[in-house]
Amino acid sequence: KYIVTNNTIGSATVAASITVSHSGTTENLANISGIYDATGHNTEISGNNIAGIRIGGTGTAASFYGILVNPALSGNAVVKNNNIGTANAAINHMQTGLYGIMGIDIRNTAGEISGNTIQNINLNSGKTSSAAFAGIYAAGSTGLYLVSKNAVHSISNTAGTVNVKHYGLLLNISDNN
């Protein structure tokens, strides 16, 4: 089992403590992650702060994931008591374009997502083909998910595009679970 706990990526109190400048324009080729679990094993990610991050540049397609769990994971993922964005240090994605922001993204695994706070996220995405924003995204067909006691709030999108999709919680799980 892998345990990732009590880390700070960026700052919980200082805005733009990490600044990323991106110039790419091809969707899904540039992903920026606070924590990316690529282990493929049982993992617990807890008590982490991911905040104070600013994404800018001339690009239009850099997606951001607060916590991304490897879609090839064969074990269980427990993601609990994490903060993505804080009241004092937002996640600001300033590019105008077709990108997505996912607070927590877990796919094709069994797991628990509980006690997390996703807040103060600002984006400028006109993406309409799939979610421009999801606080929590859980998808797959290989296990049971427990999703409880999470909070998603203070999200803004200034793109002004019609039919942009925003979700606090987006579940895409097959009916055999």
C-alpha positions in Angstrom: 0.0 0.0 0.0 1.2 3.5 -0.9 0.4 6.4 1.4 0.6 10.0 0.3 -0.2 12.2 3.3 0.1 15.7 4.7 1.8 17.4 1.7 1.4 20.9 0.4 1.6 21.5 -3.3 1.6 25.3 -3.8 0.5 27.1 -0.7 -2.7 27.1 1.4 -2.2 30.8 2.1 -0.3 32.4 -0.8 -2.0 33.0 -4.2 0.0 32.0 -7.3 2.8 30.4 -5.3 3.1 28.0 -8.3 2.7 29.5 -11.8 2.6 27.4 -14.9 2.9 29.0 -18.3 1.6 26.7 -21.1 1.6 27.3 -24.9 0.0 24.1 -26.2 -3.3 24.1 -28.1 -4.1 20.3 -28.5 -6.7 19.1 -26.1 -5.7 16.2 -23.7 -2.0 16.5 -24.5 -1.1 18.7 -21.5 -2.3 17.7 -18.1 -1.2 19.5 -14.9 -1.7 17.5 -11.7 -1.2 18.4 -8.0 -0.9 14.7 -7.1 -0.8 12.0 -9.8 -0.9 8.4 -8.6 0.7 6.3 -11.3 1.5 3.3 -9.0 -1.3 1.0 -10.1 -1.5 -0.3 -6.5 -3.6 0.2 -3.3 -3.1 3.9 -2.4 -4.2 6.3 0.3 -4.0 10.0 -0.5 -5.0 12.0 2.6 -4.5 15.3 4.4 -2.9 17.1 1.4 -3.3 20.8 0.4 -3.2 21.7 -3.3 -3.7 25.4 -3.6 -2.2 28.7 -4.7 -1.7 27.6 -8.3 -2.0 29.8 -11.4 -2.1 28.4 -14.9 -1.6 30.9 -17.8 0.3 31.4 -21.0 -0.8 31.5 -24.6 -2.1 27.9 -24.8 -5.7 26.8 -24.8 -5.8 23.2 -23.7 -3.9 22.5 -20.4 -6.3 20.5 -18.2 -5.8 20.6 -14.4 -6.3 17.7 -11.9 -6.0 18.3 -8.2 -5.7 14.6 -7.6 -5.6 12.1 -10.5 -5.5 8.4 -9.8 -4.1 6.2 -12.5 -6.9 4.6 -14.7 -4.9 1.4 -14.7 -5.1 1.0 -11.0 -5.9 -2.6 -9.9 -6.3 -2.0 -6.2 -8.3 0.4 -4.1 -7.8 4.1 -3.9 -8.7 6.1 -0.7 -8.8 9.8 -1.2 -9.9 11.6 1.9 -9.5 14.8 3.9 -7.7 16.7 1.1 -8.1 20.4 0.3 -8.0 21.5 -3.4 -8.0 25.3 -3.4 -8.4 27.2 -0.2 -10.2 30.4 0.9 -7.0 32.3 0.6 -5.2 30.6 -2.3 -7.3 29.7 -5.3 -6.6 27.5 -8.3 -6.7 30.0 -11.2 -6.7 28.7 -14.7 -6.5 31.8 -16.8 -6.2 30.3 -20.3 -9.1 30.8 -22.7 -9.9 27.5 -24.3 -11.1 23.9 -24.3 -9.8 22.3 -21.1 -11.1 20.6 -18.1 -10.5 21.0 -14.4 -11.2 18.0 -12.1 -10.7 18.4 -8.4 -10.4 14.7 -7.8 -10.5 12.2 -10.7 -10.6 8.4 -10.0 -11.3 5.9 -12.8 -11.6 2.1 -13.1 -10.9 1.3 -9.5 -12.7 0.7 -6.3 -12.3 3.4 -3.7 -13.4 5.9 -1.1 -13.6 9.6 -1.7 -14.6 11.3 1.5 -14.1 14.4 3.6 -12.5 16.4 0.8 -13.0 20.1 0.1 -12.7 21.5 -3.5 -13.1 25.3 -3.5 -12.1 28.6 -4.9 -11.4 27.4 -8.4 -11.6 29.9 -11.3 -11.5 29.0 -14.9 -12.2 30.4 -18.4 -13.1 27.2 -20.3 -15.6 27.1 -23.1 -15.4 23.3 -23.4 -18.8 21.8 -24.3 -17.8 18.2 -25.4 -17.4 17.0 -21.9 -17.1 18.5 -18.4 -15.3 21.8 -18.2 -15.4 21.3 -14.4 -16.1 18.5 -12.0 -15.3 18.8 -8.3 -15.2 15.0 -8.1 -15.2 12.6 -11.0 -15.5 8.8 -10.5 -15.8 6.4 -13.3 -15.4 2.8 -14.1 -16.8 -0.7 -13.9 -14.4 -2.6 -11.6 -15.4 -1.8 -8.0 -17.5 -0.2 -5.4 -17.1 3.5 -4.6 -17.9 5.2 -1.3 -18.4 8.9 -1.9 -19.3 10.9 1.2 -18.9 14.1 3.2 -17.2 16.1 0.5 -17.7 19.8 -0.2 -17.5 21.6 -3.5 -18.1 25.3 -3.6 -16.9 28.8 -4.8 -16.3 27.8 -8.5 -16.4 30.3 -11.3 -16.1 30.2 -15.1 -15.8 33.4 -16.9 -15.9 32.0 -20.5 -19.5 32.9 -21.1 -19.9 30.0 -23.5 -23.4 28.4 -23.8 -23.7 24.7 -22.9 -20.6 24.4 -20.8 -20.9 21.5 -18.3 -20.1 21.9 -14.6 -20.6 19.2 -12.0 -20.0 19.2 -8.3 -20.0 15.4 -8.4 -19.9 13.4 -11.6 -20.4 9.6 -11.4 -20.0 7.5 -14.6 -20.1 4.0 -13.1 -21.5 0.9 -14.7 -24.7 -0.5 -13.3 -23.1 -3.8 -12.2 -21.4 -2.2 -9.1 
